[in-house]
Amino acid sequence: MKTAAFAIFDVGKTNKKLLLFDEKFQPIEEQSQNFPETCDADGFPCDDLSLLNSWLLDHWENLRLRSGIVLKGVNFSAYGASFVHLDAEGQAIGPLYNYLKPLPSDLQTEFYADIQQHDGQDQEAFAAITCSPTMGMLNSGLQLYWLARSQAEVFQPIKTALHLPQYLSYLLSGEKFSDYTSIGCHTALWDFQVGAYHPWVKRWGIEEKLAPITKDPIATVKDGVMIGVGLHDSSAALLPYLLRGKEPFMLLSTGTWCINLNPFNEEHLSPEALRCDCLAYLTPKGNPVKASRVFFGREHDHQVERIAQHYGVEIGFYKKLNGREQVGIQSGFVPACMEGTGPEPTLQNGNWDFSACPDAISAYYSLMRGLMDLLKTAIDLVDNGVPQFYVDGGFAQNPIFMAMLAVDFPDKQIEALEFHQATALGALMHLKNGQAYQQSMPLFT
């Protein structure tokens, strides 16, 4: 008997994945591939669009010919801050520019001067309104501004500029859409207060080159296969939690960064919150998701290495701790890797002196207490009284992290709930949600 299957193409900067799931959201298969980069006309590295196209289309054909499965649907998740530009015939123009490519400083100055002159917003106010801290090409709307100002031979023939996740969908569906999750990832395109493109987007002839916005998860159905519109990867990773229930929550996504995502906080991002490393994204329905962040994992790993070296213990010593050790905690933690980031941007990097701690365990607890104090400050910036915290990522398995979090937030229900391949699973759930909507049936039974 053939297995009903759903395919998710998950395109990261490093790994390109194809994942298959069954109808009960259980993984069937996973394939991963890395591509060599190419360079744009300036010699700056970028993803090779032709390799990406071939990889996706080849897998698509193989999936449709496989004898053991019945393909029911396909969706896409991909990194944000990237556009693919199409001409009038639907062919790609130019490379897939890298969001790490430097934006010429004179153009950035001219851009914010234009905003000040025509919209009466200084750089900080504009960043707050668009939830887009000044990040050069990472503000992907400025990639279009850069093309309009300095690459007219590329910009003028552009008929449609598609965000990368929606371009992947277009390759299979032939349909051109914009999606809120891609629009909302620090693009500098969207006015979060008005709920529309910022005036500069129309003023520079960019809005007419952007595809229509859709809330429908399904771009089209081809030969009985649902083809999704695609999602920005960070927003896709939130969906398994968002679709799990209706109780308001905050997701603490832990790893190199601890990113605190609150989809139930719709307050506008203030300049002060922006200065404290807060941000906002959009859900697939266009609702804001307020977020704060701490460079938690990077600082943790740096200090653990120092502690292990100082006390002559193995670097993974802390993994044997259970969170119930009776130790003295020293105050005065000073981070070494957080300058300019996190909830206290004026905090300068320093050399934390933990030598007063009698052993590595005491030093580790002192480290965690210092990090948790910063994390609490960051969480408080976006917490509006949600009753539940979900914790995923590496620190969800750290008993000291979880114990201190419970102490710091005694009124919260805290649950370590990590979904395997949350980004791909979120893209699948979004596709299935569209199917359920079209069939007037609930997503989960």
N, C-alpha and C positions, 0 to 999 in steps of 0.2 A: 504494500500500500504506500502511496506517495505521501510525503509529509508536507503540510501547508507551511510555507515559510515566508518570512519578511526579511528583506535585505536592508542594511544600513551602511552607507558609505560615510566613514568618519575620517575627515581629512584634517590632519594636524600639520604643523610646520615641519615636524620631523617624520612622523609615521603616518602612512596612509593605510587605513584599515577597511576591510570588508567584514561585516559581522552578519550572521544569519540567526534569526530567532524563530521559535515556533509561536503558535497562536496564544500560548500561555506565558509569553514573555521570557521563556527559557532559552538560553544560548544553545545553538546547534553547532556553530562553526565560527572560527575567527582566522582571518588571514591579514598579515601586515607586511608592508613593503616600504622601503626608503628609496627616494629618487635622488640622483645627483642634481645639484643646482645648475642653472645656467646664469647668464648675466644680461642685464639690460644694456641699452646703448651707452650708458655711462660706465659700464664695467662693474655695476653693483650686483651682488648675487641676488637671485630670485628663483622662485619655483619655476620649473620647466612646464609650461602650460601644455605643450604637445604631449609630453609624457603622462601628465595627469589625465588628459583627454583619452589617450589610448588605454591607460590602465582602467579607467571607469567603463569605457565602451566595451572593452574586451571582456571584463567581468560581467557586464550586463548581458552580452550575447551568450556567455557560458551559462549564466544562471537560467536563461530562458530555454536552453537546450538540455539542461541536466534532467536525467530521467527519474531521479529519486525524490524530487520535490515539485510542489505546485507553488509557484511564486504568486503571492497575494498582493504584495506591496513593496515599495522601496522608498526610502527617505535618506536625507543627507544632513550631516552636521559638519561644520568647518570653522576654521579660525576666522576671526573678524578682521576689520580694518583693511579689507582688500577688495578690489573691484576687478572685474573682467569687462572690457569694453568691446561692444559689438557694432559693426557697421550696418548699413541698411539691408544687407543680405544676411545678417545674422552671423557673420564671421568675426572672430576675435581680431582686434586691432592692438598691436603693441604687446608687451610682456605683462605678466602678472607681477606688477611692481611690489617690491618688498616694503612692508610698513616700517622697517628699520632704516630705510633709505633716508639720509638726512634731507630735510626741507631747507632750501636756501634761506639764510637768515633774513636777507632783504625782502624776500617774498612773504615770510612770516610777519615781518614788521609792517609791510604794506597791507596785508590781510587785516590785521587788527586795527590799523589806521582807518581802513575802509569801514569796518564795523563801528568804530567810534564816530566817524563822520556821518554815516547814514542811519545808524540804529541807536546812537547815543549810549553805547555800552562800552565800558573799558574792558580790558582783557579779562579781568577777574569776574566782572559781571557776566560777560559772554560765556565764560567757562561754567559759571553756575547755572545759567539759563539752559545751556545745551548739555549740561552734565559731562563736559569734556575738558578736563584739565589740559593745559597746553602741552602737547606731546608730539608736535611735528606731524610726520606722515601717519603716526598712530591715530591721529584725528583724520580718518580716511577721506572725509569731505575735502580736506586740504590737498589731497592728491588730485582731486578734480580741479581745484583752484589752481594748483601748480601747472596742470596741463593747459588750462584755459589761458593762463598768463604767459607761459614760456614754451609750450609745446603745441602751438596752434595746428601744426600739421597732423598731430595725433588727435587733438580735441575736436576739431571741426567735423571730421567724418564720423564721430561717435553718434550712433543713433540711440543706443541704450547702454547704460552702465549698470551692470548687475553685481550685487554683492556676491562674494564667492559661493556661499551655500546655495543661493538661488541660481547661480550659473551652472552648478552641478545638476540641479533639477532641470534647467533648460536643456542641457545636453540630451536628456532622455525624453522630456515632455514636449520640447519645442515651445513652451509657454514662458513668458517673461513676467516676473513679479518682483516686487520688493516686499520684505517681511520686517515686522517691527523689531524682532530680536537683532537683526543685522543693522537696522537704522539706529538702534539705541545703544550700540556699543562704542561709546566715546568717539562718534564720527564728526561731531561739531555741525551736523546737518539739522538736528531736531531741536525745536523749542519745546522743552518739557513742560513749560508753564502754559503754553497755548495749545499744545498737542498737535503741532503741524511743523512743516519745514520752516526753518528760520528764514527771514526775508532775504538774507544774502544769497541763499540757494537759487531763488528765482532771479535775483538781480544779476547774477553772473551766468544766466542761461543754463544752469545745471539741472534745475527741477524738470525741465522738459526732456532731459536725457535719462531720467530715472524711471524705472518701470512702475506701473500702478501698484499700490499697496494692497495686500490681501490679508485677511484674517483666516481664510480657509486653509486648513493644513494640506489640502490636496490640490495639486496643480491640474491634474487631469487623470483620467483612467484610460489606459491603452491596452487593448487585448485582454481586458479583465484584470490588469495590474494597476493598483493605485500608485501614482507617482506623487510624492510629497513635494512641498514647496521648499523645504530645507530650513535649517535653524543655525543660528550662531551657537558655537559649541558650549560656551559657559551658560547660556540661557537654557540650552537643551539639558544640561546636567542638573538644573534646578527642577525640571518638570517631574521626574519620578516622585519628588517630595511634594510638589505642588498638587499633583493629581492623586496623591495618596489619601487625602482627606481635606475637610473644609476648615479644620481648626487652625487659626492663625499661628504661624511659626516663623522662626528664623533659622536659616541653615548656616552652620559654621563649617565651611569647607576648608579643611586643614591640610597643610603640606608646607612647601617652601614659603608660601603666603598663607595666612589664615584670613580668608575672605568671608565676611559676615553678610549674608544676603537676606534682606527682609522684604518680601514681596507684599507685605501688608502695611507698609509705611509709604504713604503717598504724599508726604510733605515735600515741598519743593526744596531742592538742595541749596543751602545758603552759601555765600562766599566763605563764611567761617567753617562750615562743614567741609567745603572743598579744600580749604587750607589744612584740614585735619585728615586728608587722604580719603575722604568719602567720595562716592561716585553714585551713579544711577544707571540702570539698564532698563530695557523694556521686555515685558512678557510677549508671547505671540499675539495677545489681544491688545497690546499697546499700553498696558498698565506699567507704571514705574516700579522698579525694584531697587530700593535704596541699599547701598552697600558701603561697608568700611573695611579696612584691611590693616594687617600687621605683618611685618616680615618675620614671622614667628619661626618657621622651620629653618630658615637660613641662619638666624641668630642662634637658635638652639644647637644646630650642628656645629657651628663655629665654637661656641662655648663648651660643648661636650668634649670636643677635641682638646681644648685647653685643660679642662678638668682632668681628663684621662691622663694626659701627659704629666700634669703636676703631681698627681697622686700615684702614678705608676700602675694604673688599672687598664683593662681592655676598654676600647672605645664604646663597646656595646653594653657596658656594665649596668646602665640604667634600665635596660630591658628586663632585668631580673627583679626589679622592684615592684611591689604590689600596691603601693599607695597607702599602706598602713604602718610604715616605719615611723618610729618615734625619734625625731631628729630636731636639732635646733636650726632655725632658719635665720640667716644673716640678712640684714637690710642693706640698702645701698647699691643695688644692681645698676650697672651702667652698660647699655648695649654698645656693640662695636660695629653693627652692620645696618643701622636704621636711620642714619642721618638723612633728613629730607623726606622721610616717609612716615606713615603711621599716624596715630592720633596726637602725637606730640612732635610736630615737624621741626620745632626749634631745638629739640633734644640733639645734642652733638655726640658723635661717636667718641667712645673713651675706652680705657683699658680697665675692665672690672677687676678689682682686687678681692678675690675670694679666699685668700690665704688664712683668714681667721677661722674658716670652717675646719673642723677637726678631721674630716675625711671626705671622700668623693661623694658619698651619699648625701651628706649635709650640703655640700656645694651644689649638687644637682637639685635638691629641693629649693635651695635659695635661688638658683637660676630659674626654676619653674615659677616660683612666686613672683619674681621680677617680671617675667614674661606675661604671666597671667594678669598682673596689675595693668600692664599696657593693653592686653586684650580686653579686659573689662572696660577700660576707658573707650576703646574702639567700639565695643558692642553697645555701650550706653549712647553713643552718638546716633545709632540707627534703631535702637529699641524703642518701641512705642507701646510697650506693655503686652507684647505677645506672650501667651502662656507656655509655649513649647519651644525648645531648642532641639534641632537635629544636628548631630555632629557626624561628619564623614571625613574620609582621608586618614592619613597615618596616625594622627593624634587621637582619633577615636578609639584606638587600641592601647592608648597610654593611660594606665590607671591613675597616675598622679595628675595628669591633665584633667581627667574626668572628675576626680575627687575635688580638686581645687575649683573647678567650674561650678560644681554643686554647692560648695561653700560660698562662692561669690554671688550665686544667684539662687538662694534658697527657695524662692517662690516660683521657680521655673520647673517644668517637667522636662528633663534632659534625657535624650535617647541617642545612643550611638547606633546609627542606622545607615550603613554604607551599601549602596547599590553597586553591584559589579557592572563595570562599563556604563556608568550613569549617563554619559553623554549620548551614547548610541541608544540606550534604553529610553532616554527622554525623547529622542527623535522618533523612535518606534511608537511610544505612547501617544505622541502628538499625531502621528499618522492614524493610529487606531482611534483616537478621539475624533478625528475627522470622519472616519468610517462610521463610528457610532452616531455622530451628529447627522450624517446623511441618511442613516437608517432609522433615526429617531429612537435609538436605544441607548441605555447607559453604557459607559465605558467598561465599568467593572461590575461583575455579578457576585 
